[in-house]
Amino acid sequence: MAEISLDEPEMENVYLGEDFGIDCGSKCATRCSKSGHAACMTFCQKCCERCRCVPSGTYGNKHECPCYRDMRNSKGGPKCP
């Protein structure tokens, strides 16, 4: 079983994928279904693995997953699609 620390704000109220059956591949396939970019799947899966959640739909709804919403790339832009 994965160990988490609730001291990290982005980990509060986040379900661990293995324990709660989140399938990053299918969630990201839905999320990236309209993007047409392979990079969408790559970054979505990285974000899902870290945050253990993916917002619903193909765009927006990032309020559903604050960790996913708040991840940033090296230039300060959003990392997760």
Backbone torsions as a table, in degrees:
resi	resn	phi	psi	omega
1	MET	NA	135.9	-178.9
2	ALA	-71.1	147.0	-179.9
3	GLU	-103.3	133.8	177.5
4	ILE	-127.0	158.7	175.7
5	SER	-118.8	123.2	179.1
6	LEU	-79.5	2.2	175.5
7	ASP	-71.4	-23.2	178.4
8	GLU	-84.4	119.5	-174.3
9	PRO	-58.7	-35.4	-177.7
10	GLU	-71.8	-9.9	-179.0
11	MET	-98.1	-3.8	179.1
12	GLU	-68.1	139.7	176.0
13	ASN	57.5	27.2	179.1
14	VAL	-109.5	131.0	179.8
15	TYR	-86.7	139.0	177.5
16	LEU	-78.5	129.7	-174.7
17	GLY	-52.2	-49.4	-177.0
18	GLU	-64.2	-35.6	-175.0
19	ASP	-78.3	-29.3	-174.1
20	PHE	-118.5	12.9	170.9
21	GLY	72.9	21.6	177.2
22	ILE	-70.5	132.5	179.7
23	ASP	-109.9	97.1	-176.6
24	CYS	-57.1	-37.7	-178.8
25	GLY	-60.2	-48.2	-178.4
26	SER	-74.6	-36.7	177.6
27	LYS	-63.2	-42.1	179.8
28	CYS	-72.8	-31.8	176.2
29	ALA	-61.9	-40.2	176.5
30	THR	-67.6	-47.5	-177.9
31	ARG	-59.3	-38.8	-174.2
32	CYS	-99.3	7.2	-173.0
33	SER	-60.2	-26.1	-179.3
34	LYS	-106.4	1.4	-174.2
35	SER	-78.9	-38.1	-177.6
36	GLY	74.3	9.5	-178.9
37	HIS	-119.1	128.7	177.4
38	ALA	-64.0	-30.0	-179.9
39	ALA	-61.6	-30.2	178.5
40	CYS	-58.2	-48.3	179.9
41	MET	-63.5	-42.2	-179.2
42	THR	-59.3	-51.3	-176.9
43	PHE	-73.4	-36.4	177.2
44	CYS	-60.2	-44.9	-178.6
45	GLN	-66.5	-37.4	176.4
46	LYS	-62.8	-42.8	179.9
47	CYS	-67.3	-41.3	179.3
48	CYS	-63.2	-42.8	179.6
49	GLU	-61.6	-37.6	-179.3
50	ARG	-78.6	-44.8	-172.9
51	CYS	-92.0	-18.4	-179.5
52	ARG	62.5	30.0	174.4
53	CYS	-160.4	156.1	176.3
54	VAL	-137.9	130.7	178.7
55	PRO	-60.7	151.7	179.7
56	SER	-72.7	158.2	177.1
57	GLY	80.2	-175.6	-177.3
58	THR	-99.3	-9.2	-177.9
59	TYR	-158.6	148.1	176.4
60	GLY	72.5	-156.7	178.9
61	ASN	59.8	20.4	-177.3
62	LYS	-67.4	-14.8	176.0
63	HIS	-63.3	-20.5	178.9
64	GLU	-70.6	-18.9	-174.8
65	CYS	-143.0	83.1	-175.3
66	PRO	-57.2	-38.0	178.6
67	CYS	-60.5	-48.3	178.8
68	TYR	-59.2	-45.2	-179.7
69	ARG	-62.5	-39.2	-171.0
70	ASP	-89.3	-7.2	178.0
71	MET	-68.3	135.7	-176.3
72	ARG	-123.8	150.7	174.9
73	ASN	-85.4	-178.6	-175.5
74	SER	-65.6	-18.7	179.7
75	LYS	-96.9	2.6	177.6
76	GLY	89.8	0.2	177.4
77	GLY	-84.2	170.2	179.1
78	PRO	-65.9	134.4	179.7
79	LYS	-85.6	-34.4	-172.4
80	CYS	-97.9	134.5	-178.4
81	PRO	-73.5	NA	NA
